[in-house]
Amino acid sequence: MIAAVLLELGLCLSPSMAQHAQTAKNVRPAASRSTKRNARVKSQKTVTADDGLSMIAAALDPKVRRHAGQDCSHLVHAIYEKAGFPYAYATSDDLYDGVEGFLRVSYPQPGDVIVWHGHAGIVVRPSRHVFFSFMRSGPGISDYESRYWAARGQPRFYRYFKNGRCADCTASANSHQSGGNE
C-alpha cells in the first residue's frame, strides 16, 4: 500500500533528484552560516533522499498519525521517530528558528522539514511543492506555494543531521546517533 501511495505521488523507491546533487552547496547550520568547506563536510552527514522516503513511509503509517496528537509539530516529531531519526521534540516556532540536529537548506528533498512560524510539515515532492502535515481536516498534503501558505510568509527548510547531538533524546536515540542505522 505504501508503494502504491508513493507511486501515486510520483515518487519512486530510489529517486535521483537534481536538487540532491546541489545539497553540498546549499546546506548551512541552522544557527549560523559556515564556510563552503564546512557545508560540504556537514552535508555528507545529512539524511539522503532514500532516508527521506523512509520518513514519507512513516507518515503514511496510520499508527504514527494516530499517536501523534492533534498538531503539526507532534506529527512531524512522531514521523521522524518512527523512521529512525529521533530528535528532542520542538514546537514549530522553535523549528523555524533552528534546533540542534537540523541544518537549514535552500533546496528541499523528500523528508526535509518545512516550517513557518506556527506550522511545520514534511516535504513529500519538492518539484511539485507538496508537503505532508496536520491540516484543519487532519493529516494531509498541500502545495506550499499555494496562496494560503504564501500568505504565511517564506517557509524554511531543514534537513536532519545524522549523528547530531541531542541532549534530551532517549537511549534508543543515542544508540542511533552512535552509528547504529547508517
PyMOL commands that set and color helices and strands:
alter all, ss='L'
color gray80, all
select helices_A, chain A and resi 2-8+18-21+23-26+36-43+49-59+62-66+72-82+92-97+126-128+147-150+171-180
alter helices_A, ss='H'
color red, helices_A
select strands_A, chain A and resi 27-29+102-105+113-116+119-125+130-135+138-143+156-160
alter strands_A, ss='S'
color yellow, strands_A
deselect
rebuild
show_as cartoon
